[in-house]
Amino acid sequence: MGSSSVIPPIILLSIILLAGFRIVAAAEAIELTPTDIHHIIELNSNQPYVAGYHIETPNLYTRERVEATSVTVDFASTDSDSFPADSWLGAGMFVQGQDRKLKAVDYAYYTMLVVDNQGDCFVDVGLHQTRESTAPLQMPTEELVYAYTWLISGLDPETPTTLSANWDSEEYLHYSISAAGTNRTLLSVKVSSLPNCESAISRFYAGTAIAGTAFPQNHYVYYFQFGVVSNRVMPNTNWSAHLREPRILRKFGWTLIETAWSIQGDISYLDYDWVWGGAPYGGVSAKYHENPLREPHEVVFSYTGQTLPTGTVLWESARVSNISMVPPTVFNQPINLETLFIIAFEIALLVVVAFGAIRYHGSRKAATKRPLE
């Protein structure tokens, strides 16, 4: 009787210890090896790209600074053997930062989980610094500030992996991943200590805003995007990229993205001039809330031959869905005093140019009709 009462706790303790051992073993099985095989999302290129983006308010004209962003990614039902040679597919988050002194300078941060045609799994982080065009002579430019890549061993690409990028109070940016029971810091970098980045703001931006005020060249900017990119189109049905629970860290804690729409790579603006990727991902569509996913806060991109339209509502909060939201065009943007002044100036300039042209042609006609002496 006494021995039978002792056995169950011993068995229970053994189960707990074994379970703990499995967790540790799984964590130790994932190894991160630095590599120079980088997978860099380019800007204004021909890389195919499609994503969701965070909407803060229905008028698409609200942005905010946030301390961190994260998203969980996996490549469920993906057969990398069907990928074209020397190709790769990345899924992750693409976020903008700004400069406290230079209005035309922005920062494009990316964090991606990547699988290539060899079946290898990687995590890539990097930063582009962009400079917008300014009149009359400054053309838009950009440079890659840093790019780091780790080969991940012991991780099945179908395993959900959370990517995070977090600013601390000392202006360090910490990249980390969490998967299979382990959380690993990849890199900590003080961006403001890097050359030409001394006045970088140590925060990300989320939401949307309008870049430029000159009608009709102005357009929306999408600060926090999450989606897929590859170095070439993957024209087969043997892959999918599942992104779920994109979050932002505000002062009071982590918050799920309440409303998200889709964007294609030809207009995925992170500032006035620059876009992520650069080309629409033709043939890629998505599963999202109520199409047919039952839960919000997730989207599954895959190649089906049909292209996901820009402006598709991936999910939305009840607060937003009760308000009429219209697709982003220059005709529904808020008009401020600066915009009105610029529009009036451009109209006046057109009138002056037109009047000058009329006077010029009139004087030439008069000269041709004047009799020769």
C-alpha positions in Angstrom: 0.0 0.0 0.0 2.8 2.4 1.0 4.9 1.6 -2.1 1.9 2.1 -4.5 1.4 5.7 -3.0 5.1 6.5 -3.7 5.3 5.3 -7.4 2.9 7.8 -9.0 4.9 10.9 -7.8 8.2 9.3 -9.0 6.6 8.5 -12.4 5.3 12.1 -12.6 8.7 13.5 -11.7 10.3 11.4 -14.4 7.9 12.6 -17.0 8.5 16.2 -16.0 12.3 15.7 -16.2 12.1 14.0 -19.5 9.8 16.7 -20.9 12.3 19.3 -19.7 15.1 17.4 -21.3 13.3 17.4 -24.6 12.8 21.2 -24.4 16.5 21.7 -23.7 17.5 19.3 -26.4 15.2 21.0 -29.0 16.7 24.4 -28.0 20.3 23.0 -28.3 19.4 21.4 -31.6 18.9 24.8 -33.3 22.3 26.3 -34.2 22.9 29.7 -35.8 26.0 29.9 -38.0 27.0 33.3 -39.4 27.4 33.2 -43.2 28.2 35.6 -46.1 25.3 34.1 -48.2 23.1 37.1 -47.8 19.5 37.4 -48.9 18.9 41.1 -49.3 15.6 42.7 -50.1 16.4 45.4 -52.6 14.7 48.8 -53.0 13.2 50.0 -56.3 14.4 46.8 -58.1 12.7 44.0 -60.0 12.3 41.7 -57.0 8.7 40.5 -56.6 7.1 41.5 -53.3 3.7 41.4 -51.8 2.8 42.3 -48.2 0.2 43.4 -45.7 0.6 46.8 -44.0 -0.5 48.3 -40.7 -3.4 50.8 -40.6 -3.7 53.0 -37.6 -6.8 55.1 -38.5 -9.4 54.9 -41.3 -8.2 58.1 -43.0 -4.8 56.5 -43.6 -3.1 59.6 -42.2 -1.9 58.6 -38.8 1.6 57.3 -37.8 3.3 56.7 -34.5 6.7 55.8 -33.1 7.0 52.3 -31.7 9.7 50.6 -29.7 9.6 47.2 -31.4 7.9 45.1 -34.0 7.5 41.3 -34.4 5.8 38.7 -36.6 5.7 34.9 -36.6 6.6 33.2 -39.9 6.6 29.6 -41.3 6.8 28.0 -44.7 4.2 25.3 -44.3 3.6 22.9 -47.2 6.7 24.2 -49.0 8.8 22.0 -51.2 12.0 23.8 -51.9 13.1 21.2 -54.4 10.7 22.8 -56.8 12.3 26.2 -56.5 14.3 27.5 -59.5 18.1 27.2 -59.3 19.8 29.7 -57.1 16.6 31.1 -55.8 15.3 32.0 -52.3 12.0 32.9 -50.7 11.9 35.3 -47.7 9.1 36.2 -45.3 9.2 38.7 -42.6 8.8 42.4 -41.6 9.9 45.5 -43.3 9.8 48.7 -41.2 10.8 52.3 -41.6 12.7 54.6 -39.3 13.6 58.3 -39.6 16.3 60.9 -38.9 16.0 63.6 -36.3 18.0 66.2 -38.3 17.7 65.3 -42.0 14.2 65.3 -43.3 15.1 63.7 -46.6 16.9 60.7 -44.9 15.1 57.5 -43.8 16.0 54.1 -42.7 14.6 50.8 -44.1 15.0 47.9 -41.6 14.2 44.3 -42.7 14.1 41.0 -40.8 13.4 37.8 -42.7 13.2 34.0 -42.4 14.5 32.6 -45.7 14.4 29.2 -47.4 16.5 28.5 -50.5 16.3 26.0 -53.3 18.7 23.7 -51.4 16.2 23.5 -48.5 18.5 25.5 -46.2 16.9 27.9 -43.7 18.3 31.3 -42.9 17.5 34.4 -40.9 18.5 37.8 -42.5 18.6 41.2 -41.0 19.7 44.5 -42.6 19.4 48.2 -43.0 19.2 50.5 -46.0 19.6 54.2 -45.6 17.6 56.2 -48.2 17.8 59.8 -49.3 14.8 61.3 -51.0 15.0 63.5 -54.1 15.0 67.3 -53.4 14.6 70.1 -55.9 16.3 71.1 -58.0 19.1 68.7 -58.5 19.2 66.0 -55.7 18.3 62.6 -57.1 17.1 59.8 -54.8 19.9 57.6 -53.5 20.2 54.6 -51.1 23.0 52.5 -49.6 23.1 49.3 -47.7 24.3 50.1 -44.2 24.6 46.5 -42.9 23.4 43.0 -43.8 23.8 39.9 -41.5 22.8 36.3 -42.2 22.7 33.2 -40.1 22.3 29.6 -41.4 19.8 27.9 -39.1 20.5 24.2 -38.4 18.0 22.0 -36.7 14.9 24.1 -37.6 12.2 22.8 -40.0 11.0 25.7 -42.2 7.5 24.6 -41.3 8.2 25.4 -37.6 6.6 28.8 -36.6 9.4 31.2 -35.9 8.9 34.6 -34.3 11.1 37.4 -35.6 11.5 40.5 -33.3 13.4 43.8 -33.5 13.4 45.8 -30.3 14.9 49.2 -29.4 16.2 49.8 -25.8 16.7 53.0 -23.8 20.4 53.1 -24.7 19.6 53.3 -28.5 20.6 49.7 -29.2 18.5 47.7 -31.7 18.2 44.0 -30.7 17.2 41.4 -33.3 16.0 38.0 -32.0 14.2 34.8 -33.0 12.1 32.5 -31.0 11.4 28.9 -32.2 11.1 25.3 -31.0 11.3 26.4 -27.3 14.3 28.7 -27.6 14.8 32.4 -27.8 18.0 33.7 -29.3 19.4 37.2 -29.7 20.9 37.5 -33.1 22.5 40.9 -33.0 22.6 44.1 -31.0 23.6 47.2 -32.9 23.7 50.9 -32.0 22.6 52.4 -35.3 23.5 56.0 -34.3 27.1 54.9 -33.9 27.4 53.9 -37.6 28.9 56.2 -40.2 26.3 58.7 -41.6 23.7 57.5 -39.2 24.5 59.7 -36.2 21.1 61.3 -36.0 19.0 58.2 -36.7 15.9 58.0 -34.4 16.1 54.9 -32.2 12.5 53.9 -32.9 10.4 52.5 -35.7 7.4 54.0 -37.3 4.0 52.4 -37.7 0.8 53.4 -39.4 0.5 55.3 -42.7 1.0 58.9 -43.9 1.3 61.0 -47.1 4.7 61.7 -48.6 5.0 64.9 -50.5 2.5 67.7 -50.8 2.7 68.5 -54.5 -0.4 67.4 -56.3 -0.6 64.9 -58.0 2.8 63.3 -57.2 2.1 62.7 -53.6 1.2 59.2 -52.3 0.8 57.1 -49.2 3.7 55.7 -47.2 3.3 52.3 -45.4 5.6 52.3 -42.4 5.2 48.7 -41.0 4.8 46.0 -43.7 5.0 42.2 -43.4 5.1 39.9 -46.4 7.1 37.9 -48.8 9.9 38.6 -51.3 12.1 36.5 -53.5 15.0 37.0 -55.9 12.8 35.8 -58.7 9.2 34.8 -59.2 8.5 31.3 -57.8 5.9 30.1 -60.5 4.8 26.9 -58.9 2.2 25.9 -56.4 4.6 24.0 -54.0 5.2 26.8 -51.5 3.3 29.0 -49.0 4.4 31.6 -46.5 2.3 32.0 -43.3 2.6 35.2 -41.4 0.7 35.6 -38.2 0.3 38.0 -35.2 2.3 41.1 -36.4 2.7 43.3 -33.4 4.0 46.6 -32.3 5.4 47.6 -28.9 3.9 50.8 -27.5 4.8 52.3 -24.2 2.1 50.4 -22.5 2.9 47.0 -24.0 2.6 44.8 -27.1 -0.4 45.3 -29.4 -1.6 43.1 -32.3 -2.0 44.9 -35.6 -5.8 45.6 -35.6 -6.2 46.4 -39.2 -4.2 45.3 -42.2 -4.5 45.8 -46.0 -2.4 44.4 -48.8 0.2 46.2 -50.9 2.1 45.1 -54.0 5.8 45.8 -54.6 5.4 48.5 -57.2 3.8 50.9 -54.7 5.1 49.5 -51.4 6.5 52.9 -50.4 8.6 53.4 -47.3 9.2 57.0 -48.1 8.6 59.5 -51.0 10.9 57.7 -53.5 11.7 54.2 -52.3 9.7 50.9 -52.3 10.4 47.5 -50.9 11.2 45.0 -53.6 10.0 47.0 -56.5 7.8 44.6 -58.6 4.3 43.2 -58.0 4.3 39.5 -57.1 2.2 38.3 -60.0 0.4 35.0 -59.6 0.6 35.2 -55.8 -2.7 35.4 -53.8 -3.5 35.0 -50.2 -5.7 33.4 -47.6 -6.9 35.8 -44.9 -9.6 36.5 -42.4 -12.9 35.1 -43.7 -11.2 34.1 -47.0 -11.2 31.4 -45.7 -9.3 31.8 -42.4 -11.5 32.0 -39.4 -9.1 34.0 -37.2 -7.8 37.5 -37.9 -4.1 38.6 -37.5 -2.8 36.1 -40.1 -2.2 35.8 -43.8 -1.0 32.9 -46.0 0.7 33.9 -49.3 1.1 31.2 -52.0 1.4 30.9 -55.8 -2.0 30.2 -57.4 -1.7 32.0 -60.7 -4.0 34.8 -59.4 -2.6 38.1 -58.2 -3.7 39.6 -54.9 -5.1 43.1 -55.6 -3.6 46.0 -53.7 -6.0 47.3 -51.0 -7.5 43.9 -50.1 -8.7 44.0 -46.5 -6.7 41.2 -44.8 -8.4 41.8 -41.5 -9.9 44.8 -39.7 -11.0 45.7 -36.2 -14.7 46.4 -35.4 -13.7 50.0 -34.7 -12.5 50.5 -38.2 -15.0 48.3 -40.1 -17.9 50.5 -39.0 -16.3 53.5 -40.8 -16.2 53.8 -44.5 -12.6 53.3 -45.7 -11.6 54.2 -49.2 -8.6 53.0 -51.3 -5.6 55.4 -51.1 -5.7 57.9 -53.9 -4.6 61.5 -54.2 -8.2 62.6 -54.3 -9.1 61.6 -50.8 -6.0 62.9 -49.0 -6.3 65.6 -46.3 -5.7 69.1 -47.6 -3.6 71.4 -45.5 -2.5 75.0 -45.9 0.9 73.9 -47.3 -0.8 71.7 -49.9 -3.2 74.5 -51.0 -0.3 77.0 -51.3 1.7 74.5 -53.5 -1.3 73.8 -55.6 -2.0 77.5 -56.1 1.7 78.1 -56.9 1.7 75.3 -59.5 -1.5 76.6 -61.1 0.0 80.2 -61.2 3.2 78.8 -62.7 1.3 76.9 -65.4 -0.7 80.1 -66.2 2.5 82.1 -66.5 4.2 79.5 -68.7 1.0 79.3 -70.9 0.8 83.1 -71.2 4.5 83.3 -72.1 4.1 80.6 -74.8 1.2 82.5 -76.3 3.1 85.8 -76.3 6.1 84.1 -77.8 4.1 82.4 -80.6 2.2 85.7 -81.2 5.4 87.7 -81.6 6.8 85.1 -84.0 3.7 85.3 -86.1 3.9 89.1 -86.2 7.5 88.9 -87.2 6.8 86.6 -90.2 4.0 88.9 -91.4 6.1 92.0 -91.2 7.0 93.2 -94.8 10.7 93.3 -95.7 12.2 96.7 -96.3 
